[in-house]
Amino acid sequence: MDNSVSHFFESLNLPAAKPDIADLRGLEAPEPMERVLLACTGLRPGEVYLARVPHVPMPLFPHLESRGLNWRVHEDPGQGVLLAVFRG
C-alpha cells in the first residue's frame, strides 16, 4: 500500500486484524449501495466495514447517516474509492 492508503487505514484506528475489503467496483448500480447498507445493518461500535467502490458514493451518505453510521472515503487513483463505514 502506498503511504496515503496506509495513512487512511491508520486514521480508522482498526484493530490489529484488519477486516476484509469487499470489492464492489464491478457491480451495476444500485447494487454496491445496497450491499453496503445490508452489510452495515448489524455493525456494532468498534466494528468497521470496508469496501472498494468505483467512485465516491454521494447518494449513499444520507442513508448511512439516517442509520446512525459514519463513513470515511479515500480516493485511490486507478483503484476507485476505499469506503469505511462504522458506528459512531
C-alpha positions in Angstrom: 0.0 0.0 0.0 1.2 3.5 -0.6 1.6 6.0 2.2 -1.8 7.7 1.6 -3.7 4.4 1.8 -1.7 3.4 4.8 -2.5 6.7 6.5 -6.2 6.2 5.7 -6.2 2.8 7.5 -4.2 4.2 10.4 -6.8 7.0 10.8 -9.5 4.5 11.2 -7.9 3.0 14.4 -8.6 -0.5 13.2 -7.8 -3.5 15.4 -4.6 -5.4 14.6 -6.5 -7.8 12.3 -7.9 -5.5 9.6 -11.3 -6.6 8.2 -11.5 -7.8 4.6 -12.2 -5.2 1.9 -15.3 -6.0 -0.2 -14.7 -5.2 -3.9 -17.9 -3.7 -5.2 -16.4 -2.0 -8.3 -17.7 -4.4 -10.9 -21.3 -4.2 -9.9 -24.1 -2.3 -11.6 -25.8 0.5 -9.7 -27.6 0.4 -7.2 -26.1 -3.0 -6.1 -23.0 -1.5 -4.5 -25.1 0.8 -2.3 -27.5 -2.0 -1.4 -24.7 -4.3 -0.4 -23.0 -1.6 1.7 -26.3 -0.9 3.5 -27.0 -4.6 4.1 -23.5 -5.3 5.3 -23.7 -2.4 7.7 -27.0 -3.3 9.3 -25.5 -5.1 12.2 -22.4 -3.0 12.8 -21.6 -2.6 16.4 -19.5 0.2 17.9 -15.8 -0.5 17.1 -16.6 -2.5 14.0 -15.7 -1.2 10.5 -17.0 -2.3 7.1 -14.5 -1.7 4.3 -15.4 -1.7 0.6 -13.8 -0.6 -2.6 -16.3 1.2 -4.8 -15.9 2.8 -8.3 -16.4 6.4 -7.1 -17.4 8.5 -4.1 -20.9 7.2 -3.3 -22.6 10.5 -2.6 -26.2 9.1 -2.7 -25.2 6.5 0.0 -24.3 9.1 2.6 -27.8 10.2 3.6 -28.8 6.6 4.0 -25.8 5.9 6.3 -26.5 9.0 8.3 -30.1 8.1 8.8 -28.9 4.7 10.3 -26.5 6.4 12.7 -23.5 5.4 10.8 -20.3 7.3 10.0 -18.1 7.0 7.0 -14.7 8.0 5.5 -13.6 7.7 2.0 -10.2 7.7 0.4 -9.9 8.2 -3.3 -7.2 5.8 -4.6 -6.4 6.8 -8.2 -6.8 4.0 -10.6 -8.3 1.8 -7.9 -11.6 3.5 -7.1 -12.5 4.6 -3.7 -12.0 3.0 -0.3 -15.1 3.4 1.8 -15.0 2.7 5.6 -18.3 2.6 7.4 -18.5 2.5 11.2 -20.9 3.2 14.1 -20.2 6.4 15.9 
